[in-house]
C-alpha cells in the first residue's frame, strides 16, 4: 500500500514538474530554463548546507546544556528534506525545498510535522523504541 502511494506521489511530482519546466521554457527559453534550474539547485544546496550546520550546532549546544533538542530535531528533518527537494530538478520542488530550508518559513512545516506526530500518537500508530 505504501509503495503504491509513493509511486503515485512520484508520478504526480514528475507530471507537475514537467508542466512547470515546459511553461518556464516557453517564457524564457530552454537554455535559460536549464541555467535557472542549475542555479536554483546550487543555491539551494548551499542554503541547506549552511542551515544544516546551524541546526547541528544548535542541537549540540542544547545537548551540552542537558536539554532534549526536540524542536531542533524537527528543524533538522525539515532542512534535510528541503535539501533533498532542492537537488531534484524542477521549480515546484525548489520552491518547497527553499521554504523548508529557510528559517522564516520552516515553523509552518514544523507545526505540520508536530500535528502529524500528535495524530499518529493519539491513534496508537506511532511507536517510540527505547534502548
DRENDO-1510 file (C-alpha; in Angstrom, 1 decimal, always signed):
<recs>
REC; n; res; u; v; w
REC; 1; UNK; +0.0; +0.0; +0.0 .
REC; 2; UNK; +2.8; +2.4; +0.9 .
REC; 3; UNK; +4.7; +1.5; -2.2 .
REC; 4; UNK; +1.7; +2.2; -4.4 .
REC; 5; UNK; +1.0; +5.5; -2.8 .
REC; 6; UNK; +4.7; +6.5; -3.1 .
REC; 7; UNK; +4.6; +5.7; -6.8 .
REC; 8; UNK; +1.6; +7.9; -7.3 .
REC; 9; UNK; +3.3; +10.8; -5.5 .
REC; 10; UNK; +6.4; +10.4; -7.6 .
REC; 11; UNK; +4.4; +10.2; -10.8 .
REC; 12; UNK; +2.4; +13.3; -9.7 .
REC; 13; UNK; +5.6; +15.3; -8.9 .
REC; 14; UNK; +7.1; +14.3; -12.2 .
REC; 15; UNK; +4.0; +15.5; -14.2 .
REC; 16; UNK; +3.8; +18.8; -12.3 .
REC; 17; UNK; +7.5; +19.4; -12.7 .
REC; 18; UNK; +7.4; +18.6; -16.4 .
REC; 19; UNK; +4.5; +21.0; -16.8 .
REC; 20; UNK; +6.3; +23.7; -14.9 .
REC; 21; UNK; +9.6; +23.3; -16.8 .
REC; 22; UNK; +7.7; +23.4; -20.1 .
REC; 23; UNK; +5.9; +26.5; -19.0 .
REC; 24; UNK; +9.0; +28.4; -17.9 .
REC; 25; UNK; +10.9; +27.3; -21.0 .
REC; 26; UNK; +8.2; +28.8; -23.2 .
REC; 27; UNK; +8.5; +32.1; -21.3 .
REC; 28; UNK; +12.3; +32.4; -21.1 .
REC; 29; UNK; +13.7; +29.8; -23.5 .
REC; 30; UNK; +15.1; +26.3; -23.0 .
REC; 31; UNK; +18.7; +27.3; -22.3 .
REC; 32; UNK; +17.8; +29.9; -19.7 .
REC; 33; UNK; +15.5; +27.4; -18.1 .
REC; 34; UNK; +18.3; +24.8; -17.7 .
REC; 35; UNK; +20.6; +27.5; -16.4 .
REC; 36; UNK; +18.0; +28.7; -13.9 .
REC; 37; UNK; +17.3; +25.2; -12.7 .
REC; 38; UNK; +21.1; +24.6; -12.2 .
REC; 39; UNK; +21.5; +27.9; -10.3 .
REC; 40; UNK; +18.5; +27.3; -8.0 .
REC; 41; UNK; +19.8; +23.8; -7.3 .
REC; 42; UNK; +23.3; +25.1; -6.4 .
REC; 43; UNK; +21.9; +27.9; -4.4 .
REC; 44; UNK; +19.5; +25.6; -2.6 .
REC; 45; UNK; +22.2; +23.1; -1.7 .
REC; 46; UNK; +24.4; +25.9; -0.3 .
REC; 47; UNK; +21.5; +27.2; +1.8 .
REC; 48; UNK; +20.6; +23.7; +3.0 .
REC; 49; UNK; +24.2; +23.0; +3.9 .
REC; 50; UNK; +24.5; +26.3; +5.9 .
REC; 51; UNK; +21.2; +25.8; +7.7 .
REC; 52; UNK; +22.0; +22.2; +8.4 .
REC; 53; UNK; +25.3; +23.2; +10.0 .
REC; 54; UNK; +23.4; +25.8; +12.1 .
REC; 55; UNK; +20.8; +23.2; +13.2 .
REC; 56; UNK; +23.6; +20.8; +14.1 .
REC; 57; UNK; +25.3; +23.4; +16.2 .
REC; 58; UNK; +22.1; +24.3; +18.0 .
REC; 59; UNK; +21.5; +20.6; +18.7 .
REC; 60; UNK; +25.0; +20.2; +20.2 .
REC; 61; UNK; +24.5; +23.3; +22.3 .
REC; 62; UNK; +21.2; +22.1; +23.7 .
REC; 63; UNK; +22.5; +18.6; +24.4 .
REC; 64; UNK; +25.6; +20.1; +26.2 .
REC; 65; UNK; +23.1; +22.0; +28.4 .
REC; 66; UNK; +21.3; +18.8; +29.2 .
REC; 67; UNK; +18.2; +19.6; +27.1 .
REC; 68; UNK; +16.4; +17.4; +24.6 .
REC; 69; UNK; +16.7; +19.0; +21.1 .
REC; 70; UNK; +13.2; +18.2; +20.0 .
REC; 71; UNK; +12.4; +21.3; +18.0 .
REC; 72; UNK; +15.9; +21.3; +16.6 .
REC; 73; UNK; +15.5; +17.7; +15.6 .
REC; 74; UNK; +12.4; +18.6; +13.6 .
REC; 75; UNK; +14.3; +21.6; +12.1 .
REC; 76; UNK; +17.0; +19.1; +11.0 .
REC; 77; UNK; +14.4; +16.9; +9.3 .
REC; 78; UNK; +13.0; +20.0; +7.5 .
REC; 79; UNK; +16.4; +21.1; +6.3 .
REC; 80; UNK; +17.3; +17.6; +5.2 .
REC; 81; UNK; +14.0; +17.2; +3.3 .
REC; 82; UNK; +14.4; +20.7; +1.8 .
REC; 83; UNK; +18.0; +19.9; +0.6 .
REC; 84; UNK; +16.8; +16.7; -0.9 .
REC; 85; UNK; +14.0; +18.5; -2.8 .
REC; 86; UNK; +16.4; +21.2; -4.0 .
REC; 87; UNK; +18.5; +18.6; -5.7 .
REC; 88; UNK; +15.6; +17.3; -7.7 .
REC; 89; UNK; +15.4; +19.3; -11.0 .
REC; 90; UNK; +12.2; +21.4; -11.2 .
REC; 91; UNK; +10.7; +24.6; -9.9 .
REC; 92; UNK; +7.9; +23.3; -7.7 .
REC; 93; UNK; +10.3; +21.1; -5.7 .
REC; 94; UNK; +12.7; +24.0; -5.5 .
REC; 95; UNK; +10.0; +26.3; -4.0 .
REC; 96; UNK; +9.0; +23.7; -1.4 .
REC; 97; UNK; +12.7; +22.9; -0.7 .
REC; 98; UNK; +13.6; +26.6; -0.2 .
REC; 99; UNK; +10.7; +27.1; +2.2 .
REC; 100; UNK; +11.7; +24.0; +4.1 .
REC; 101; UNK; +15.3; +25.1; +4.4 .
REC; 102; UNK; +14.6; +28.8; +5.0 .
REC; 103; UNK; +14.3; +29.6; +8.8 .
REC; 104; UNK; +11.4; +32.1; +8.4 .
REC; 105; UNK; +9.1; +29.6; +6.7 .
REC; 106; UNK; +10.2; +26.5; +8.5 .
REC; 107; UNK; +7.9; +26.9; +11.5 .
REC; 108; UNK; +4.9; +26.2; +9.3 .
REC; 109; UNK; +6.3; +22.9; +8.3 .
REC; 110; UNK; +7.4; +22.2; +11.9 .
REC; 111; UNK; +3.8; +22.8; +13.1 .
REC; 112; UNK; +2.5; +20.4; +10.3 .
REC; 113; UNK; +5.1; +17.7; +11.4 .
REC; 114; UNK; +4.2; +18.1; +15.0 .
REC; 115; UNK; +0.4; +17.8; +14.2 .
REC; 116; UNK; +1.1; +14.7; +12.2 .
REC; 117; UNK; +3.1; +13.1; +15.0 .
REC; 118; UNK; +0.4; +14.0; +17.6 .
REC; 119; UNK; -2.3; +12.4; +15.4 .
REC; 120; UNK; -0.2; +9.3; +15.0 .
REC; 121; UNK; +0.4; +9.1; +18.7 .
REC; 122; UNK; -3.3; +9.6; +19.5 .
REC; 123; UNK; -4.3; +6.8; +17.1 .
REC; 124; UNK; -1.7; +4.5; +18.6 .
REC; 125; UNK; +0.1; +4.2; +15.3 .
REC; 126; UNK; +3.4; +5.9; +16.4 .
REC; 127; UNK; +5.8; +3.8; +18.4 .
REC; 128; UNK; +8.8; +5.0; +20.3 .
REC; 129; UNK; +11.6; +2.5; +20.8 .
REC; 130; UNK; +14.0; +2.9; +23.7 .
REC; 131; UNK; +17.2; +1.1; +24.4 .
</recs>
